[in-house]
Amino acid sequence: MSFPVHVYGSYGDEKVAQSTKIGSLPLGTRMILPDGRVYAHGRAASGTALGAGLMSSQAAVAGGSTHTSLDVPLAATAGNSVINATLGATTAVTKDQFADGYIFVNDGTGYGEGNIYKVKGNNSGAVSTTVEFQLEDNDTVQVALAAGTTLGGIRRNEFDHVIARAAATASVGIPTGVANIAVSAGFYCWLQRRGACNVLAAATLSQVGFMIASNTVTAGAVSKCMPTAADTTLDPVQYPLGWVMVPVLTGGDYELDYLTLD
């Protein structure tokens, strides 16, 4: 089965949120409205609702670095549609937790370093056990993986398990977009990536034409893209997200911005 890279929506389609995948589309599918605004199919984190007009990012990865260099205990020949990986000693995996996500080879000279594969699904596994990752149709192992000398990493889809961008200077995930409506925890939705968007503005007010970035004090809010004290480079968390179209007069209100994530 194949899916389009993007779909075309009508005004109002961007405000759909539901407990199942919208249109059975894969996470990350782009939707384009008649005026050119671009959205990505995403899902709010389980246990955390997503407010309207808040810049979101992927939540911290469960297991953190323990999902980065996993032993591949079983050999996989070229053409295989399954890759096995042994979990670390701190984090278990639930069934299909990594569906629509990725498994990548990050170590193992001569055994496919640099290759990345799309995950169709996975079985559940306790800590320190081996989990089987099924690859998407037609996405098969390109270079044989040797048992015991190959290391792989796993990552959820970048639009899965999203939260309002945390009010901190540290970053836990890439910016994923803005929901135009309130989204219940664990629900699928559309996250705006490009075009005119109503976004929460922080107390540090923006001005017309200024670049915006995630505010480090108010979760999900944006403010002017500020340089470091040396005035030479942007603060590491100040990723440019777009431009101000209509600024607010009072911090804590919502301004009209033009997003440029896509």
LINQUI-V53388 format. One line per field, one symbol per residue. phi: phi as a letter, one per 40 degrees, with the letter a starting at -180 (. if undefined). burial: # if it has 16 or more other C-alpha atoms within 10 Angstrom, else .. A space follows every 50 residues. Layout:
phi: ???
burial: ???
This chain:
phi: .bbccabbbbdhccbcaacbdcgfcccgdcbbcdcgcbbbcbacccgbcb ccgbcbaccdccgfccbcbbcccbcbcdgcbbbcaccccbbcbccfcbdg cbbbcbahdgbgdgcbbcccaaccacdgbcbcbcccdgcbdcbdbccgbb bbbbacdcbbgcbcddcaccbbaccbhbccbcbcdgccabbcbahcacbc bcccccbdgccbacccbbdgcbadccccdcfbbcddccccbibcbbcccb dgcbbcbbcbcb
burial: .....#..#....#.##...##..#########...#########..### #########......############..#########..###..##### ########..###..#######.###...##.####..#########..# ################....############################## ###.###..#################..........############.. ##.########.
